């Protein structure tokens, strides 16, 4: 089982349709889930442990506009940041996959399927596998930075890093950092997987796969545009 799940991490890139058709019977999502959490949290822990921390704190504080936030940043320690990152990475990832699985469960009901929540949770994990591709790039950034790289520059496939180069203090910087090439690949896999699991048309599957991104980024953009 573990061997098949390991092969499927590669197969989901090479043969996504047949892989998702096989995963419908049994998702074996625990292995990609472990990879996604351990590698993403591990590389962030490595970054914090090797970065020039006083330099990083000053950069983070200078990006804040409120004096109280600047003071809070300057009182942060390396250990507290590590702890927050590890706990936040683990809990945050599980929450995202849990809500994503719930969304697909509801969408599946609307599409007329009887697939349970556990499988849709696994589906959300498998469609997130492309985000593993950013880990080696983050490692390259850490190794070549000499201890001087901020968190937003670790994501080398983001819209901001590739094209816009907005400073952290810019109101649209977080939004631009959130849009990245691996997300597009995740959407593509979701479309392929939905077709394999529901048998519905490509247009329907595209709508289901894209809708949460449209809602999240649409509300995020509206918030920045109207509130700041």
Phi, psi and omega per residue, in radians:
X1 nan -0.812 -3.141
X2 -1.129 -0.660 3.134
X3 -1.127 -0.764 3.126
X4 -1.112 -0.733 3.119
X5 -1.101 -0.654 3.119
X6 -1.152 -0.760 3.087
X7 -1.099 -0.644 -3.092
X8 -1.193 -0.404 3.046
X9 -1.080 -0.650 3.045
X10 -1.401 -0.666 -3.111
X11 -1.129 -0.475 -3.118
X12 -1.171 -0.359 3.036
X13 -1.522 -0.698 -3.004
X14 -1.508 -0.706 -3.100
X15 -2.373 1.169 -3.010
X16 -1.088 -0.680 -3.095
X17 -1.099 -0.914 -3.125
X18 -1.186 -0.567 3.127
X19 -1.158 -0.809 3.130
X20 -1.187 -0.572 3.072
X21 -1.084 -0.675 3.107
X22 -1.271 -0.679 -3.102
X23 -1.195 -0.336 3.131
X24 -1.076 -0.590 3.135
X25 -1.258 -0.743 3.124
X26 -2.714 2.062 -2.962
X27 -1.331 -0.538 -3.092
X28 0.857 0.773 -3.014
X29 -1.345 -0.152 -3.058
X30 -1.117 -0.601 -3.104
X31 -1.251 -0.888 3.071
X32 -1.097 -0.573 3.081
X33 -1.081 -0.764 3.110
X34 -1.098 -0.778 3.118
X35 -1.062 -0.827 -3.084
X36 -1.065 -0.766 -3.088
X37 -1.323 -0.854 -3.057
X38 -1.125 -0.783 -3.098
X39 -1.209 -0.733 -3.125
X40 -1.198 -0.756 3.111
X41 -1.207 -0.701 -3.126
X42 -1.080 -0.751 -3.112
X43 -1.220 -0.575 3.085
X44 -1.223 -0.679 3.085
X45 -1.093 -0.735 3.103
X46 -1.066 -0.751 3.129
X47 -1.057 -0.830 -3.105
X48 -1.138 -0.645 -3.095
X49 -1.285 -0.329 -3.089
X50 -1.958 -0.239 -3.099
X51 -1.251 2.674 3.012
X52 -1.239 1.683 -2.922
X53 -1.143 -0.775 3.082
X54 -0.997 -0.706 3.095
X55 -1.094 -0.767 -3.129
X56 -1.112 -0.775 -3.137
X57 -1.056 -0.741 3.139
X58 -1.137 -0.702 3.102
X59 -1.115 -0.745 -3.141
X60 -1.182 -0.695 -3.141
X61 -1.177 -0.694 -3.115
X62 -1.185 -0.352 3.119
X63 -1.396 -0.205 3.138
X64 -1.548 2.513 -3.127
X65 -1.699 -0.368 -3.117
X66 -1.654 2.300 -3.123
X67 -1.003 -0.668 -3.122
X68 -1.150 -0.587 3.093
X69 -1.249 -0.655 3.085
X70 -1.096 -0.730 3.127
X71 -1.128 -0.704 3.133
X72 -1.114 -0.697 3.114
X73 -1.108 -0.729 -3.073
X74 -1.268 -0.287 3.091
X75 -1.612 -0.036 -3.125
X76 -1.294 2.455 3.106
X77 -1.859 2.852 3.135
X78 -1.104 -0.711 -3.140
X79 -1.152 -0.725 -3.132
X80 -1.158 -0.620 3.107
X81 -1.200 -0.690 3.077
X82 -1.063 -0.827 -3.113
X83 -1.085 -0.782 3.133
X84 -1.101 -0.713 -3.116
X85 -1.157 -0.775 -3.122
X86 -1.146 -0.875 -3.121
X87 -1.142 -0.787 3.139
X88 -1.102 -0.676 3.140
X89 -1.143 -0.745 -3.133
X90 -1.233 -0.951 -3.096
X91 -1.144 -0.749 -3.129
X92 -1.076 -0.733 3.125
X93 -1.090 -0.790 -3.134
X94 -1.108 -0.674 3.115
X95 -1.134 -0.766 3.135
X96 -1.067 -0.814 3.139
X97 -1.154 -0.614 3.132
X98 -1.128 -0.813 3.136
X99 -1.217 -0.626 3.091
X100 -1.116 -0.749 3.091
X101 -1.081 -0.678 3.104
X102 -1.130 -0.715 3.104
X103 -1.061 -0.814 -3.134
X104 -1.173 -0.559 3.064
X105 -1.075 -0.826 3.136
X106 -1.130 -0.787 3.124
X107 -1.071 -0.692 3.123
X108 -1.095 -0.693 3.092
X109 -1.089 -0.743 3.123
X110 -1.088 -0.629 -3.133
X111 -1.426 -0.040 3.045
X112 1.564 0.346 3.116
X113 -1.703 2.773 3.117
X114 -1.957 0.389 -3.135
X115 -1.199 2.347 -3.083
X116 -1.396 2.992 -3.072
X117 -1.097 -0.706 -3.098
X118 -0.994 -0.725 3.137
X119 -1.235 -0.634 3.116
X120 -1.216 -0.557 3.017
X121 -1.064 -0.823 3.094
X122 -1.070 -0.645 3.100
X123 -1.047 -0.778 -3.136
X124 -1.120 -0.583 3.096
X125 -1.199 -0.850 -3.098
X126 -1.106 -0.632 3.132
X127 -1.273 -0.188 3.114
X128 -1.635 -0.053 -3.089
X129 -0.960 -0.632 3.118
X130 -0.995 -0.392 3.124
X131 -1.142 -0.291 3.061
X132 -1.116 -0.434 -3.100
X133 -1.148 -0.392 -3.135
X134 -1.371 -0.311 -3.084
X135 -1.103 -0.844 3.106
X136 -1.049 -0.627 3.118
X137 -1.161 -0.673 3.078
X138 -1.110 -0.693 3.114
X139 -1.087 -0.697 3.104
X140 -1.088 -0.758 3.121
X141 -1.051 -0.778 -3.110
X142 -1.119 -0.784 -3.097
X143 -1.192 -0.532 -3.053
X144 -1.715 -0.018 -3.007
X145 -1.518 -0.293 -3.065
X146 1.152 0.459 3.122
X147 1.458 0.138 -3.107
X148 -2.162 1.356 3.065
X149 -2.560 2.324 3.132
X150 -1.569 2.857 -3.028
X151 -1.019 -0.715 -3.075
X152 -1.156 -0.449 3.125
X153 -1.458 -0.113 3.051
X154 -1.263 -0.499 -3.139
X155 -1.499 1.552 -3.039
X156 -1.361 -0.071 -3.141
X157 -1.940 0.247 3.125
X158 -1.431 2.759 3.093
X159 -1.052 -0.662 -3.106
X160 -1.206 -0.777 -3.115
X161 -1.177 -0.698 -3.051
X162 -1.373 -0.639 -2.978
X163 -2.225 -0.804 -2.904
X164 -1.557 -0.672 3.118
X165 0.974 0.762 3.110
X166 -1.337 2.432 3.091
X167 -1.202 2.776 -3.090
X168 -1.050 -0.459 -3.130
X169 -1.365 -0.206 -3.120
X170 -1.259 2.395 -3.096
X171 -1.059 -0.456 -3.128
X172 -1.667 0.048 -3.070
X173 -1.117 -0.815 -3.141
X174 -1.078 -0.702 3.116
X175 -1.088 -0.811 -3.129
X176 -1.191 -0.565 3.093
X177 -1.244 -0.446 -3.118
X178 -1.354 -0.353 3.131
X179 -1.639 2.073 -3.117
X180 -2.492 2.895 -3.056
X181 -1.145 -0.589 -3.140
X182 -1.155 -0.510 3.088
X183 -1.116 -0.662 3.101
X184 -1.107 -0.669 3.117
X185 -1.186 -0.654 3.093
X186 -1.094 -0.699 3.102
X187 -1.119 -0.752 3.113
X188 -1.029 -0.791 3.120
X189 -1.116 -0.646 3.115
X190 -1.096 -0.708 3.109
X191 -1.096 -0.836 3.129
X192 -1.062 -0.788 -3.129
X193 -1.137 -0.705 3.127
X194 -1.127 -0.686 3.091
X195 -1.096 -0.725 -3.128
X196 -1.208 -0.592 -3.060
X197 -1.571 -0.515 -3.061
X198 -1.930 -0.397 -3.100
X199 1.265 0.213 -3.136
X200 -1.457 2.976 -3.057
X201 -1.171 2.806 3.123
X202 -1.048 -0.741 -3.133
X203 -1.048 -0.745 3.122
X204 -1.125 -0.765 -3.123
X205 -1.175 -0.649 3.071
X206 -1.090 -0.764 3.135
X207 -1.047 -0.810 -3.140
X208 -1.115 -0.727 -3.087
X209 -1.239 -0.628 -3.050
X210 -1.494 -0.512 -3.009
X211 -0.907 -0.839 -3.126
X212 -1.099 -0.598 3.102
X213 -1.175 -0.716 3.121
X214 -1.090 -0.766 -3.133
X215 -1.157 -0.840 -3.087
X216 -1.129 -0.889 -3.098
X217 -1.301 -0.492 3.071
X218 -1.156 -0.810 3.112
X219 -1.164 -0.666 3.111
X220 -1.094 -0.798 3.134
X221 -1.139 -0.689 3.120
X222 -1.122 -0.704 3.114
X223 -1.068 -0.777 3.136
X224 -1.151 -0.749 -3.070
X225 -1.168 -0.661 -3.013
X226 -1.809 -0.420 -3.105
X227 -1.981 -0.661 3.126
X228 1.836 nan nan
